[in-house]
């Protein structure tokens, strides 16, 4: 009985499924749905294969650089004795007998007026803010917060490249504030080195009296009073060839084509960079600026601006120095009262919060990212 019952049921379900299959195959709607499902699975499979191929290609470019040269064999165009040639240039005014390999043929679109420092025995500070063209809000935030507390021996200029769509607004901004230095090269990440070179060139030519120059990104908050205090300690130690900030000693070039910091072996063939200062903020002396400007035309261009400055500094014999207060403080950790810089901020409100907190407390907690700054009530 039991077997026959199971047999009948199995036969019934088998027949029913067979009927459904036959009916389904005859149903054009069902057939179309089924084919769409198959096509989607096929497209997904192809996509997965493509992604895997891209990952494999990326890994090959990252780890199979057979032509990479060890840093111990570092040399970089042009090969010349920069220190000796600079001495000749300073005493006789003669340029090196080498071809220029890093020309800077760009024209000024906006040229800030010359600096007017007062010779009163105190350090004269030039602040150069490297800014993306469309960051109008961050430049305004700097002007109304930390940049609003400048003294008679402090000058600020914003360094801009060119972007046609935003140029009318930049023209209005330059006319209103008179603090823009802008050249005609395109505003892009790999042109940041051009922007930095522009800043050095302009500082030496139009603000040559500045005893010190600080470069800072537009999404950072600079504590000017702490910076001046720090400079006074340096003057007491009589430091001339000064280039100081957050020193990175063993940075490796990015070889992935998908990275914004990607550098090919043709551009830079060595397995690591010379020591360099993180580009967010660093301080140089007048003597250092003069040497760098002298060397730029004879050092092959590299789009990673902070690494490029490390290469140039090595060539002209400037020893880079590390300073803890130039490191951006971690999120919600107590910071040193002598902290020089805070960042990275993306909104005007963030600058206002930092400004308010720094004016109320000597030792503060600070945050890095915009969304974390919304928890400022915890400070």
Secondary structure in CASP SS format (residue, H / E / C, confidence):
PFRMAT SS
TARGET T0000
AUTHOR 0000-0000-0000
METHOD secondary structure of the structure
MODEL  1
X C 1.00
X H 1.00
X H 1.00
X H 1.00
X H 1.00
X H 1.00
X H 1.00
X H 1.00
X H 1.00
X H 1.00
X H 1.00
X H 1.00
X H 1.00
X H 1.00
X H 1.00
X H 1.00
X H 1.00
X H 1.00
X H 1.00
X H 1.00
X H 1.00
X H 1.00
X H 1.00
X H 1.00
X H 1.00
X H 1.00
X C 1.00
X H 1.00
X H 1.00
X H 1.00
X H 1.00
X H 1.00
X H 1.00
X H 1.00
X H 1.00
X H 1.00
X H 1.00
X H 1.00
X H 1.00
X H 1.00
X H 1.00
X H 1.00
X H 1.00
X H 1.00
X H 1.00
X H 1.00
X H 1.00
X H 1.00
X H 1.00
X H 1.00
X H 1.00
X H 1.00
X H 1.00
X H 1.00
X H 1.00
X H 1.00
X H 1.00
X H 1.00
X H 1.00
X H 1.00
X H 1.00
X H 1.00
X H 1.00
X C 1.00
X C 1.00
X C 1.00
X C 1.00
X C 1.00
X E 1.00
X C 1.00
X H 1.00
X H 1.00
X H 1.00
X C 1.00
X C 1.00
X C 1.00
X C 1.00
X C 1.00
X C 1.00
X C 1.00
X C 1.00
X H 1.00
X H 1.00
X H 1.00
X H 1.00
X H 1.00
X H 1.00
X H 1.00
X H 1.00
X H 1.00
X H 1.00
X H 1.00
X C 1.00
X C 1.00
X C 1.00
X C 1.00
X C 1.00
X C 1.00
X C 1.00
X C 1.00
X C 1.00
X C 1.00
X C 1.00
X C 1.00
X C 1.00
X C 1.00
X C 1.00
X E 1.00
X E 1.00
X E 1.00
X C 1.00
X C 1.00
X C 1.00
X C 1.00
X C 1.00
X C 1.00
X C 1.00
X C 1.00
X C 1.00
X C 1.00
X C 1.00
X C 1.00
X C 1.00
X C 1.00
X E 1.00
X E 1.00
X E 1.00
X E 1.00
X E 1.00
X E 1.00
X C 1.00
X C 1.00
X C 1.00
X C 1.00
X C 1.00
X H 1.00
X H 1.00
X H 1.00
X H 1.00
X H 1.00
X H 1.00
X H 1.00
X H 1.00
X H 1.00
X C 1.00
X H 1.00
X H 1.00
X H 1.00
X H 1.00
X C 1.00
X C 1.00
X C 1.00
X C 1.00
X E 1.00
X E 1.00
X E 1.00
X E 1.00
X E 1.00
X E 1.00
X E 1.00
X E 1.00
X E 1.00
X C 1.00
X H 1.00
X H 1.00
X H 1.00
X H 1.00
X H 1.00
X H 1.00
X H 1.00
X H 1.00
X H 1.00
X H 1.00
X H 1.00
X H 1.00
X H 1.00
X H 1.00
X C 1.00
X C 1.00
X E 1.00
X E 1.00
X E 1.00
X E 1.00
X E 1.00
X E 1.00
X E 1.00
X C 1.00
X C 1.00
X H 1.00
X H 1.00
X H 1.00
X H 1.00
X H 1.00
X H 1.00
X H 1.00
X H 1.00
X H 1.00
X H 1.00
X H 1.00
X H 1.00
X H 1.00
X H 1.00
X H 1.00
X H 1.00
X H 1.00
X H 1.00
X C 1.00
X C 1.00
X C 1.00
X C 1.00
X C 1.00
X E 1.00
X E 1.00
X E 1.00
X E 1.00
X E 1.00
X E 1.00
X C 1.00
X C 1.00
X E 1.00
X E 1.00
X E 1.00
X C 1.00
X H 1.00
X H 1.00
X H 1.00
X H 1.00
X H 1.00
X H 1.00
X H 1.00
X H 1.00
X H 1.00
X H 1.00
X H 1.00
X H 1.00
X H 1.00
X C 1.00
X C 1.00
X C 1.00
X C 1.00
X C 1.00
X C 1.00
X E 1.00
X E 1.00
X E 1.00
X E 1.00
X E 1.00
X E 1.00
X C 1.00
X C 1.00
X C 1.00
X C 1.00
X C 1.00
X E 1.00
X C 1.00
X C 1.00
X C 1.00
X C 1.00
X C 1.00
X C 1.00
X C 1.00
X E 1.00
X C 1.00
X C 1.00
X C 1.00
X C 1.00
X C 1.00
X C 1.00
X C 1.00
X E 1.00
X C 1.00
X C 1.00
X C 1.00
X C 1.00
X C 1.00
X E 1.00
X E 1.00
X E 1.00
X E 1.00
X E 1.00
X E 1.00
X E 1.00
X E 1.00
X E 1.00
X E 1.00
X H 1.00
X H 1.00
X H 1.00
X H 1.00
X H 1.00
X H 1.00
X H 1.00
X H 1.00
X H 1.00
X H 1.00
X H 1.00
X C 1.00
X C 1.00
X C 1.00
X C 1.00
X C 1.00
X C 1.00
X C 1.00
X C 1.00
X H 1.00
X H 1.00
X H 1.00
X H 1.00
X H 1.00
X H 1.00
X H 1.00
X H 1.00
X H 1.00
X H 1.00
X H 1.00
X H 1.00
X C 1.00
X C 1.00
X C 1.00
X C 1.00
X E 1.00
X E 1.00
X C 1.00
X H 1.00
X H 1.00
X H 1.00
X C 1.00
X C 1.00
X C 1.00
X C 1.00
X C 1.00
X C 1.00
X E 1.00
X E 1.00
X C 1.00
X C 1.00
X C 1.00
X C 1.00
X C 1.00
X C 1.00
X E 1.00
X E 1.00
X E 1.00
X C 1.00
X C 1.00
X C 1.00
X C 1.00
X H 1.00
X H 1.00
X H 1.00
X H 1.00
X H 1.00
X H 1.00
X H 1.00
X H 1.00
X H 1.00
X H 1.00
X H 1.00
X H 1.00
X H 1.00
X C 1.00
X C 1.00
X C 1.00
X C 1.00
X E 1.00
X E 1.00
X C 1.00
X C 1.00
X C 1.00
X H 1.00
X H 1.00
X H 1.00
X H 1.00
X C 1.00
X C 1.00
X H 1.00
X H 1.00
X H 1.00
X C 1.00
END
